[in-house]
Amino acid sequence: MSDKKPISSVNDFVVRFANVNGSGSASANEMFARAILRHGVPVSPRNIFPSNIQGLPTWYEVRVTEDGHLGARGGVDMMVAMNPQTWDKDVAGIEPGGYLFYDSTKPMPSTKFRDDISVIGVPLTAITNSTYTDPRQRQLFKNIIYLGALSALLEMDPKLIEQLIGEQYKGKEKLLSSNVHALHLGRDWALQNLKCPIGLRVKKSDKVGDRIFIEGNSAAALGAVYGGATVCAWYPITPSSSVAEAFTAHCKKYRHDPETGKAKYAIVQGEDELASIGIVIGASWNGARAFTATSGPGISLMTEFIGLSYFAEIPAVIMNIQRAGPSTGMPTRTQQCDIIACAYASHGDTKHVLLFPEDPAEAFEFTAAAFDLAERLQTTIFLMLDLDIGMNHRLCRPLKWDDAKQYDRGKVMTAEMLEEGRDFGRYLDVDGDGIPYRTYPGTHPTKGSYFTRGTSRDRYARYSEEGSVYADNMQRLVRKFETAQDLVPRPLQANAERPTKYGVIYFGSTSPAMDEAIGLLEARGHQLDRLRIRAFPFHSSVASFLAEHDFVYVVEQNRDSQLRQLIVNENGIDPVRLVPIVHYDGTPITARFIAKAIGDHQDHLKVTPLRKAVS
């Protein structure tokens, strides 16, 4: 019996499932999240899984909140402890007054529990073994049985779960009925033997609205389809592989000629990452819109070709689904740790355009825009996602597309323009924006040809090692990068209710937790203006924001505060004024972590004035 009052909350709690990888629990855990969503209550699930096939610990956390917070909160209100390997750690992570749900088939010593939590035991193994004889069935249906028990404890509508089971096993009546039976085995046992519901409850609401539930990688892949991509070259690597897989599925639906049935796309799995980016650059040079999807180790291997794209000015799009590094690092953990590597990828003086979407909706929009930017700027564009966005389902606004939109192919000199006598220099800046004209292969039988090379050349693509010619070309590339400042998505600023000399900068998947952290900080009496950066190069508004504040916190998920480094490097600001707030253990950053880190620093900045001495 708990010596602390149990947590009581409706539509606002965190449930974490602790399982063993390969146990078949993922399907049941995701069904739990989707069932709450069907109740009209927003959820934000996160799958924390190992990089092996099976046997190691895996966790699945579901944030339930009617307020709509989609970031990780921090803390666990109910732990569904199904893994003996991680029992002690899992029990220790429960909030005081929280709940521990476990398989009570085998007795556990009292030392394995805590006095300040409520313990809920359900003999899952016993129920399963008395019903099923097949070992695999026992393992799989055990997950559905605990889902049924949870539905009773949390007062969930079982019909909504049955509906989900029906959708999953449509046309497979035997599997459908057996899963529904397992669901009610757990639910009935809980209703008959436990006090239901507990303090945590799910109540039907209407807070989901028209939002959709989608993974970032799938949304990005769809953005590539709508953005005009017809070529994808890739090499499998976690957590980016599902981008190419989703692109394949989307193309089968949208990129087949309705009359002939022929595919109007090419998807190539290269022998490695270097081959993949080489295929992308070759396809783009030939006029196609092409991309690759990879992660940090892949970027390392691609850097030579990335330099070619930059220097020869060939469009390319790279989706970097970031994970924890360096080297192999933690392949199935999330970080924002490739910022510097991508911004300055390749040897020599290079600067690349980076886009930082915050959710699947922006992943869709920014991916589609990346192909316009790549052709407009004739360079590589990096879409900087990460595992937290890419491989987890998120609620986001509906994906929208304007069918009247025309693709921006940039400065392309046509045969007609060449016939008119236009001066064509492949690396000639004709209007001061740093972007030259290009031609597609075969544009004209005698005019507009040039030699594409990665070596130094003059404005007309003629080989040259003259220092002044090289410097002229490199300076033009700087002008092109400056032009990009006004083409990329601009930062979004939100000011505090009261004037403040403190600000915070953040980006990407940190955004949902940051939005919630602002409320926690305000409750502590701290006011901050905030700026969400959405692209590099930085718009001029970033420098203005920095100038308006004495101290600016830079919140990011890497050890070295890489975005902060980039800001200092590009804006020449005193680094003392930029306070790093970093989180890099591979788990998603939480609202509580941000609020504590910034709040503690703010508290130290407060100076109590000396009282005037009384004479």
VOGU-3710 file (C-alpha; in Angstrom, 3 decimals, decimal comma):
1> msdkkpissv> 0,000/0,000/0,000  1,410/3,395/-0,967  2,236/5,832/1,819  1,799/8,691/-0,641  -1,493/9,722/-2,157  -1,774/8,124/-5,613  -1,602/10,443/-8,602  -5,042/11,380/-9,832  -5,262/12,795/-13,333  -7,624/12,646/-16,282
11> ndfvvrfanv> -6,141/12,831/-19,794  -2,774/14,049/-18,519  -0,145/11,449/-17,676  2,828/9,458/-18,977  2,804/5,676/-19,397  6,027/3,820/-20,147  6,196/0,200/-21,306  9,385/-1,706/-20,500  9,708/-4,752/-22,764  12,266/-7,034/-24,375
21> ngsgsasane> 13,064/-6,349/-28,019  11,606/-9,042/-30,257  8,752/-9,934/-27,907  6,078/-8,573/-30,246  5,144/-5,826/-27,792  5,553/-2,946/-30,253  2,237/-3,601/-31,971  0,276/-3,726/-28,691  2,001/-0,621/-27,325  1,291/1,379/-30,450
31> mfarailrhg> -2,316/0,175/-30,341  -2,526/1,574/-26,800  -1,410/4,997/-28,066  -3,765/4,924/-31,036  -6,684/3,864/-28,824  -6,245/6,935/-26,635  -6,080/9,016/-29,785  -9,422/7,500/-30,824  -10,806/8,830/-27,531  -10,074/12,320/-28,891
41> vpvsprnifp> -7,116/12,834/-26,553  -3,736/13,921/-28,003  -0,816/11,535/-27,495  2,877/11,687/-28,264  4,531/8,250/-28,317  8,270/7,550/-28,391  9,867/4,216/-29,121  13,261/3,692/-27,465  14,727/0,523/-28,917  18,127/-1,203/-29,131
51> sniqglptwy> 20,193/-1,646/-32,273  20,150/-5,454/-32,159  17,348/-7,694/-33,437  16,069/-9,080/-30,161  16,863/-9,704/-26,522  17,873/-6,256/-25,290  15,626/-3,818/-23,386  13,176/-1,619/-25,242  10,832/1,082/-23,957  7,752/2,680/-25,430
61> evrvtedghl> 6,575/5,875/-23,784  3,173/7,445/-24,350  2,613/11,065/-23,357  -1,101/11,635/-22,849  -2,153/15,262/-22,545  -5,364/17,036/-23,365  -3,354/20,274/-23,450  -1,697/18,941/-26,587  1,964/18,986/-25,492  3,854/16,813/-27,954
71> garggvdmmv> 7,308/16,932/-26,426  8,681/14,574/-23,829  7,678/15,782/-20,353  10,061/13,841/-18,144  9,012/11,404/-15,419  6,704/8,368/-15,580  3,264/8,162/-13,951  2,647/4,499/-14,777  5,313/1,908/-15,526  4,247/-1,275/-17,295
81> amnpqtwdkd> 7,233/-3,378/-16,223  7,543/-6,410/-18,467  11,339/-6,759/-18,440  13,145/-8,273/-15,411  16,498/-6,981/-16,781  15,519/-3,362/-16,237  13,163/-3,765/-13,266  15,150/-1,746/-10,726  15,751/1,143/-13,112  12,138/1,128/-14,278
91> vagiepggyl> 10,712/1,142/-10,760  13,088/3,937/-9,730  11,818/6,126/-12,586  8,195/6,208/-11,404  6,928/9,501/-10,018  6,031/9,478/-6,278  2,369/8,498/-6,113  2,645/6,741/-9,463  1,686/3,226/-10,503  3,610/0,034/-11,202
101> fydstkpmps> 1,879/-2,538/-13,405  3,607/-5,935/-13,563  3,165/-9,657/-14,172  2,424/-11,120/-10,740  2,485/-14,786/-11,772  5,698/-15,259/-9,773  5,892/-13,618/-6,336  8,288/-10,683/-6,006  10,119/-9,814/-2,758  8,900/-6,639/-1,059
111> tkfrddisvi> 12,348/-5,091/-1,556  11,600/-4,878/-5,261  8,805/-2,361/-4,694  8,558/1,187/-3,362  6,395/2,431/-0,517  5,394/5,618/-2,335  3,809/4,017/-5,419  0,738/1,881/-6,092  1,548/-1,668/-7,192  -0,824/-3,426/-9,587
121> gvpltaitns> -0,159/-7,100/-10,179  -1,843/-9,097/-12,946  -0,874/-12,783/-13,451  -0,320/-12,328/-17,175  1,787/-15,451/-17,690  -0,663/-17,616/-15,765  -3,629/-16,287/-17,765  -1,737/-16,792/-21,017  -0,500/-20,296/-20,229  -3,949/-21,468/-19,180
131> tytdprqrql> -5,389/-20,305/-22,499  -2,706/-20,943/-25,114  -0,331/-23,878/-25,737  1,762/-22,556/-28,619  4,893/-20,736/-27,260  4,739/-17,963/-29,857  1,027/-17,374/-29,227  1,722/-17,163/-25,511  4,334/-14,477/-26,110  2,259/-12,397/-28,517
141> fkniiylgal> -1,121/-12,624/-26,778  0,404/-11,760/-23,424  0,897/-8,239/-24,828  -2,756/-7,965/-25,857  -3,846/-9,299/-22,457  -1,997/-6,517/-20,625  -3,513/-4,040/-23,068  -6,937/-5,325/-22,038  -6,101/-4,995/-18,337  -4,890/-1,425/-18,888
151> sallemdpkl> -8,113/-0,560/-20,703  -10,042/-1,459/-17,537  -7,635/0,297/-15,163  -7,640/3,520/-17,212  -11,378/3,342/-18,045  -10,782/3,134/-21,793  -13,546/2,177/-24,205  -12,759/-1,400/-25,335  -14,789/-0,956/-28,513  -12,239/1,555/-29,772
161> ieqligeqyk> -9,450/-0,974/-29,272  -11,531/-3,662/-30,963  -11,954/-1,253/-33,872  -8,192/-0,880/-34,166  -7,714/-4,654/-34,025  -10,316/-4,995/-36,767  -8,452/-2,528/-38,980  -5,124/-4,255/-38,370  -6,407/-7,741/-39,150  -8,968/-6,895/-41,808
171> gkekllssnv> -9,622/-9,984/-43,895  -7,907/-12,220/-41,335  -10,885/-13,225/-39,237  -9,045/-15,873/-37,208  -6,417/-13,386/-36,043  -9,054/-10,721/-35,441  -11,203/-12,862/-33,168  -8,245/-14,308/-31,262  -6,835/-10,842/-30,518  -10,210/-9,552/-29,363
181> halhlgrdwa> -10,519/-12,617/-27,126  -7,071/-11,932/-25,598  -8,041/-8,294/-25,037  -11,081/-9,311/-23,014  -9,164/-11,942/-21,065  -7,061/-9,160/-19,574  -9,906/-6,682/-19,258  -12,269/-9,124/-17,557  -9,606/-10,276/-15,096  -8,846/-6,675/-14,100
191> lqnlkcpigl> -12,523/-5,780/-13,687  -13,130/-8,826/-11,506  -9,988/-8,679/-9,360  -8,805/-5,047/-9,227  -10,255/-1,712/-8,246  -11,028/-0,076/-11,583  -10,441/2,607/-12,599  -7,281/3,873/-10,893  -6,366/7,543/-10,446  -5,174/7,821/-14,044
201> rvkksdkvgd> -8,087/7,839/-16,436  -8,878/8,413/-20,088  -12,009/10,396/-20,792  -13,396/10,982/-24,268  -12,590/14,438/-25,585  -12,364/16,360/-28,846  -8,877/17,855/-28,608  -7,322/16,055/-31,577  -9,218/18,083/-34,158  -8,201/17,629/-37,789
211> rifiegnsaa> -4,594/16,764/-36,983  -3,034/13,682/-38,506  -0,804/11,000/-36,947  2,265/10,307/-39,065  5,985/9,531/-38,854  8,435/12,225/-39,921  10,273/9,929/-42,339  7,051/9,044/-44,145  6,043/12,716/-44,332  9,470/13,662/-45,719
221> algavyggat> 9,243/10,905/-48,332  5,818/12,196/-49,394  7,294/15,698/-49,564  9,895/14,335/-51,978  7,133/12,983/-54,219  5,249/16,274/-54,207  8,518/18,170/-54,593  9,108/16,451/-57,922  11,756/13,903/-56,966  11,998/11,031/-59,450
231> vcawypitps> 15,306/9,502/-58,327  16,216/8,127/-54,916  19,597/6,484/-54,319  20,292/5,168/-50,844  22,117/2,687/-48,679  20,374/1,213/-45,613  21,239/2,845/-42,303  19,238/3,425/-39,131  17,253/5,631/-38,686  16,894/6,753/-42,320
241> ssvaeaftah> 15,978/3,531/-44,140  12,256/4,074/-43,733  12,521/7,259/-45,834  13,459/5,263/-48,928  10,943/2,553/-48,042  8,158/5,142/-47,680  9,230/6,889/-50,904  8,960/3,526/-52,671  5,441/3,002/-51,327  4,354/6,540/-52,219
251> ckkyrhdpet> 5,804/6,244/-55,734  3,943/2,980/-56,351  0,774/4,907/-55,610  1,480/8,243/-57,290  4,289/7,769/-59,828  2,958/5,146/-62,247  1,629/6,140/-65,646  -2,142/5,577/-65,459  -2,295/4,368/-69,085  0,775/2,153/-69,404
261> gkakyaivqg> 1,334/1,322/-65,736  5,040/2,030/-66,159  6,995/3,489/-63,275  8,099/7,099/-63,664  10,811/6,960/-61,037  14,069/5,201/-60,203  14,979/3,912/-56,750  18,494/2,516/-56,502  20,147/0,900/-53,503  23,798/1,689/-54,009
271> edelasigiv> 26,648/-0,487/-52,815  27,457/2,160/-50,204  26,732/5,768/-49,253  29,388/7,190/-51,570  27,827/5,456/-54,551  24,397/6,676/-53,497  25,291/10,360/-53,413  27,201/9,893/-56,676  24,036/8,590/-58,324  22,072/11,540/-56,922
281> igaswngara> 24,560/14,086/-58,277  24,666/12,371/-61,675  20,873/12,302/-61,925  20,597/15,940/-60,835  23,257/17,025/-63,328  21,131/15,394/-66,017  18,043/17,408/-64,971  16,230/15,025/-62,608  15,269/15,886/-59,060  17,137/13,399/-56,901
291> ftatsgpgis> 17,855/12,749/-53,234  19,401/10,361/-50,773  18,524/9,584/-47,166  21,187/8,723/-44,633  22,506/9,406/-41,134  25,740/10,704/-39,618  28,088/7,873/-40,694  26,698/8,157/-44,216  27,399/11,901/-44,282  31,004/11,161/-43,316
301> lmtefiglsy> 31,358/8,849/-46,318  29,620/11,253/-48,703  31,719/14,340/-48,030  33,925/14,095/-51,134  30,907/14,072/-53,447  29,203/16,758/-51,351  32,220/18,940/-52,071  31,798/18,208/-55,788  28,138/19,250/-55,620  29,161/22,487/-53,911
311> faeipavimn> 32,072/23,370/-56,199  30,669/22,125/-59,513  27,278/23,578/-58,463  25,071/20,567/-59,036  21,726/20,349/-57,185  21,277/17,585/-54,611  19,054/16,911/-51,607  20,272/14,932/-48,614  17,912/13,910/-45,830  20,007/13,404/-42,709
321> iqragpstgm> 18,031/11,536/-40,054  20,421/12,192/-37,196  21,378/9,672/-34,539  23,912/9,627/-31,714  27,567/9,607/-32,800  30,476/9,732/-33,336  31,419/6,578/-35,282  28,673/3,971/-34,845  27,661/5,716/-31,622  24,148/4,746/-30,571
331> ptrtqqcdii> 22,399/3,908/-33,858  18,893/3,859/-32,392  19,131/6,939/-30,190  18,305/10,498/-31,155  20,534/13,588/-31,269  21,015/16,839/-33,168  24,726/16,249/-33,543  25,493/16,623/-37,254  25,033/20,389/-37,497  28,686/21,338/-37,938
341> acayashgdt> 29,445/18,253/-40,039  26,744/19,193/-42,554  27,140/22,972/-42,498  30,799/22,723/-43,536  30,839/19,254/-45,143  33,864/18,440/-47,321  37,392/19,787/-47,293  38,229/23,350/-48,255  35,931/26,327/-47,759  32,367/25,093/-48,021
351> khvllfpedp> 29,039/26,219/-46,619  25,828/24,308/-47,101  22,145/25,080/-46,667  20,473/23,279/-43,738  16,731/23,054/-43,084  15,424/22,294/-39,572  11,798/21,044/-39,534  10,127/20,685/-36,131  7,544/18,009/-36,961  6,223/15,810/-39,803
361> aeafeftaaa> 4,190/18,668/-41,309  7,309/20,804/-41,713  9,259/17,730/-42,812  6,794/17,420/-45,694  6,902/21,122/-46,549  10,661/21,596/-46,160  11,444/18,485/-48,206  9,311/19,688/-51,097  10,933/23,134/-50,801  14,425/21,584/-50,673
371> fdlaerlqtt> 14,222/20,555/-54,334  13,301/24,096/-55,391  16,160/25,448/-53,280  18,628/22,897/-54,646  17,875/23,893/-58,238  17,562/27,603/-57,518  20,892/27,672/-55,683  22,524/24,824/-57,650  23,913/23,169/-54,550  23,304/20,512/-51,896
381> iflmldldig> 20,437/21,096/-49,488  20,388/19,197/-46,196  17,092/18,320/-44,532  18,087/17,909/-40,868  15,656/15,504/-39,255  16,502/13,163/-36,378  15,300/9,829/-35,028  12,817/11,470/-32,641  10,906/13,080/-35,507  11,726/10,549/-38,196
391> mnhrlcrplk> 10,823/7,240/-36,564  8,064/8,260/-34,155  4,449/9,066/-34,896  3,470/12,672/-34,254  0,256/14,605/-34,276  0,603/17,489/-36,699  -1,509/19,715/-38,868  -2,765/18,150/-42,119  -0,280/18,085/-44,984  -1,303/20,636/-47,610
401> wddakqydrg> -0,259/21,159/-51,196  -1,160/23,798/-53,766  -1,865/22,008/-57,055  -1,213/25,273/-58,888  2,371/25,376/-57,627  5,091/25,512/-60,263  8,522/24,061/-59,545  11,395/26,544/-59,383  14,042/25,097/-61,720  16,321/28,077/-61,181
411> kvmtaemlee> 18,483/29,685/-63,858  18,381/27,300/-66,798  19,452/28,597/-70,209  17,286/27,181/-72,957  18,084/26,471/-76,613  16,062/29,544/-77,567  18,103/31,769/-75,261  21,319/30,383/-76,722  20,036/30,958/-80,239  19,342/34,572/-79,315
421> grdfgryldv> 23,047/34,966/-78,641  22,970/35,055/-74,830  26,420/35,016/-73,282  26,658/31,635/-71,546  29,305/31,177/-68,936  28,615/28,247/-66,660  30,102/30,079/-63,672  29,294/33,605/-64,777  27,334/35,807/-62,338  25,162/38,028/-64,514
431> dgdgipyrty> 23,070/39,804/-61,870  25,046/39,844/-58,620  23,213/37,098/-56,725  26,088/34,665/-57,139  23,986/32,152/-59,076  25,063/31,410/-62,676  23,019/29,943/-65,503  23,273/26,264/-66,309  22,171/24,127/-69,228  20,821/20,603/-69,305
441> pgthptkgsy> 22,804/18,022/-71,281  21,760/18,127/-74,949  20,116/21,534/-74,723  21,629/22,718/-78,030  23,647/20,856/-80,689  26,503/23,399/-80,744  26,003/25,891/-77,932  25,738/25,825/-74,161  28,056/22,891/-73,529  30,676/22,967/-70,803
451> ftrgtsrdry> 32,993/20,639/-68,946  31,797/19,803/-65,422  34,828/19,544/-63,199  35,779/19,562/-59,536  38,948/21,481/-60,243  39,399/25,232/-60,422  38,119/26,962/-63,564  37,148/30,392/-64,840  33,696/31,846/-65,387  33,362/29,946/-68,667
461> aryseegsvy> 34,264/26,561/-67,119  37,767/26,620/-68,618  40,411/24,955/-66,463  42,572/27,464/-64,608  44,920/27,470/-61,649  45,249/31,268/-61,616  44,888/32,479/-58,034  42,739/35,443/-59,012  40,400/33,206/-61,027  40,037/30,784/-58,122
471> adnmqrlvrk> 39,406/33,611/-55,638  36,819/35,174/-57,964  34,887/31,910/-58,101  35,078/31,318/-54,354  33,856/34,835/-53,627  30,914/34,321/-55,972  29,984/31,195/-53,989  29,904/33,401/-50,861  27,473/35,771/-52,629  25,302/32,802/-53,548
481> fetaqdlvpr> 25,232/31,695/-49,913  24,226/35,221/-48,887  21,410/35,083/-51,447  20,211/31,890/-49,767  19,515/33,801/-46,522  16,346/35,258/-48,002  15,241/32,061/-49,748  15,272/29,603/-46,829  12,510/29,402/-44,183  12,786/32,339/-41,788
491> plqanaerpt> 13,044/32,023/-38,005  9,849/32,288/-35,986  9,895/34,621/-32,994  7,540/34,728/-30,024  7,943/37,376/-27,350  7,247/37,071/-23,641  4,268/38,828/-22,085  6,589/41,357/-20,484  9,757/42,973/-21,885  12,831/40,913/-21,049
501> kygviyfgst> 16,555/41,046/-21,680  16,735/37,244/-21,907  16,018/35,082/-24,917  16,193/31,464/-26,025  17,066/29,939/-29,399  16,103/26,387/-30,340  15,342/24,308/-33,411  13,975/21,053/-34,830  12,702/18,283/-32,574  13,496/20,347/-29,458
511> spamdeaigl> 10,532/22,592/-30,283  7,635/20,693/-28,624  9,483/20,349/-25,306  10,604/23,980/-25,522  7,031/25,177/-26,006  5,964/23,422/-22,817  9,080/24,507/-20,917  8,187/28,163/-21,472  5,050/27,677/-19,377  7,061/25,980/-16,626
521> learghqldr> 9,572/28,844/-16,638  6,835/31,457/-16,474  5,454/29,637/-13,429  8,875/30,179/-11,819  8,701/33,888/-12,639  11,044/33,866/-15,660  10,200/35,639/-18,898  12,002/34,763/-22,141  11,602/35,809/-25,729  12,142/32,847/-28,027
531> lrirafpfhs> 13,360/32,297/-31,560  12,998/29,028/-33,428  15,643/28,763/-36,123  14,436/26,913/-39,199  17,398/27,148/-41,551  21,059/27,924/-42,118  22,311/30,363/-43,435  20,808/32,465/-40,695  18,390/35,209/-41,636  19,288/38,724/-40,504
541> svasflaehd> 16,582/38,475/-37,819  18,866/36,087/-35,888  21,498/38,811/-35,487  18,771/41,286/-34,484  17,451/38,887/-31,840  20,946/38,440/-30,408  21,508/42,206/-30,295  18,245/42,776/-28,405  19,107/40,482/-25,488  21,837/40,435/-22,869
551> fvyvveqnrd> 21,853/36,652/-22,612  20,453/34,070/-25,014  20,094/30,391/-24,142  20,756/27,981/-27,007  18,916/24,692/-26,459  20,052/21,678/-28,444  20,605/17,945/-28,278  24,349/17,443/-28,626  27,371/17,693/-26,342  29,259/20,535/-28,005
561> sqlrqlivne> 26,406/23,009/-28,531  26,944/22,931/-32,269  24,249/25,423/-33,232  25,759/27,841/-30,724  29,147/27,353/-32,396  27,587/28,084/-35,759  25,921/31,254/-34,437  29,183/32,496/-32,921  31,106/31,661/-36,086  28,654/33,286/-38,488
571> ngidpvrlvp> 27,632/36,325/-36,434  30,856/37,196/-34,603  29,024/37,389/-31,280  30,714/37,157/-27,874  30,178/33,505/-26,906  29,737/34,497/-23,240  26,328/35,925/-24,139  25,184/32,573/-25,548  24,433/30,119/-22,748  24,485/26,456/-23,879
581> ivhydgtpit> 21,652/24,210/-22,700  22,597/20,759/-23,942  21,080/17,296/-23,618  22,839/14,357/-25,268  22,120/10,999/-23,633  20,267/9,807/-26,737  16,782/10,177/-25,300  14,538/13,054/-26,429  15,006/16,283/-24,497  12,233/16,944/-21,970
591> arfiakaigd> 10,313/20,033/-20,942  11,365/19,526/-17,328  15,064/19,347/-18,278  14,890/22,595/-20,243  12,910/24,418/-17,568  15,275/23,342/-14,792  18,472/24,143/-16,715  17,315/27,602/-17,772  15,458/28,298/-14,517  18,492/27,483/-12,375
601> hqdhlkvtpl> 20,684/29,763/-14,490  18,110/32,542/-14,304  17,936/32,202/-10,528  21,705/32,726/-10,320  21,414/35,894/-12,406  19,072/37,452/-9,874  20,972/39,846/-7,606  19,382/40,952/-4,348  20,088/44,677/-3,929  21,770/45,810/-0,712
611> rkavs> 19,382/47,464/1,702  19,995/51,091/2,412  21,566/51,480/5,851  19,306/53,128/8,433  21,032/56,055/10,209
//
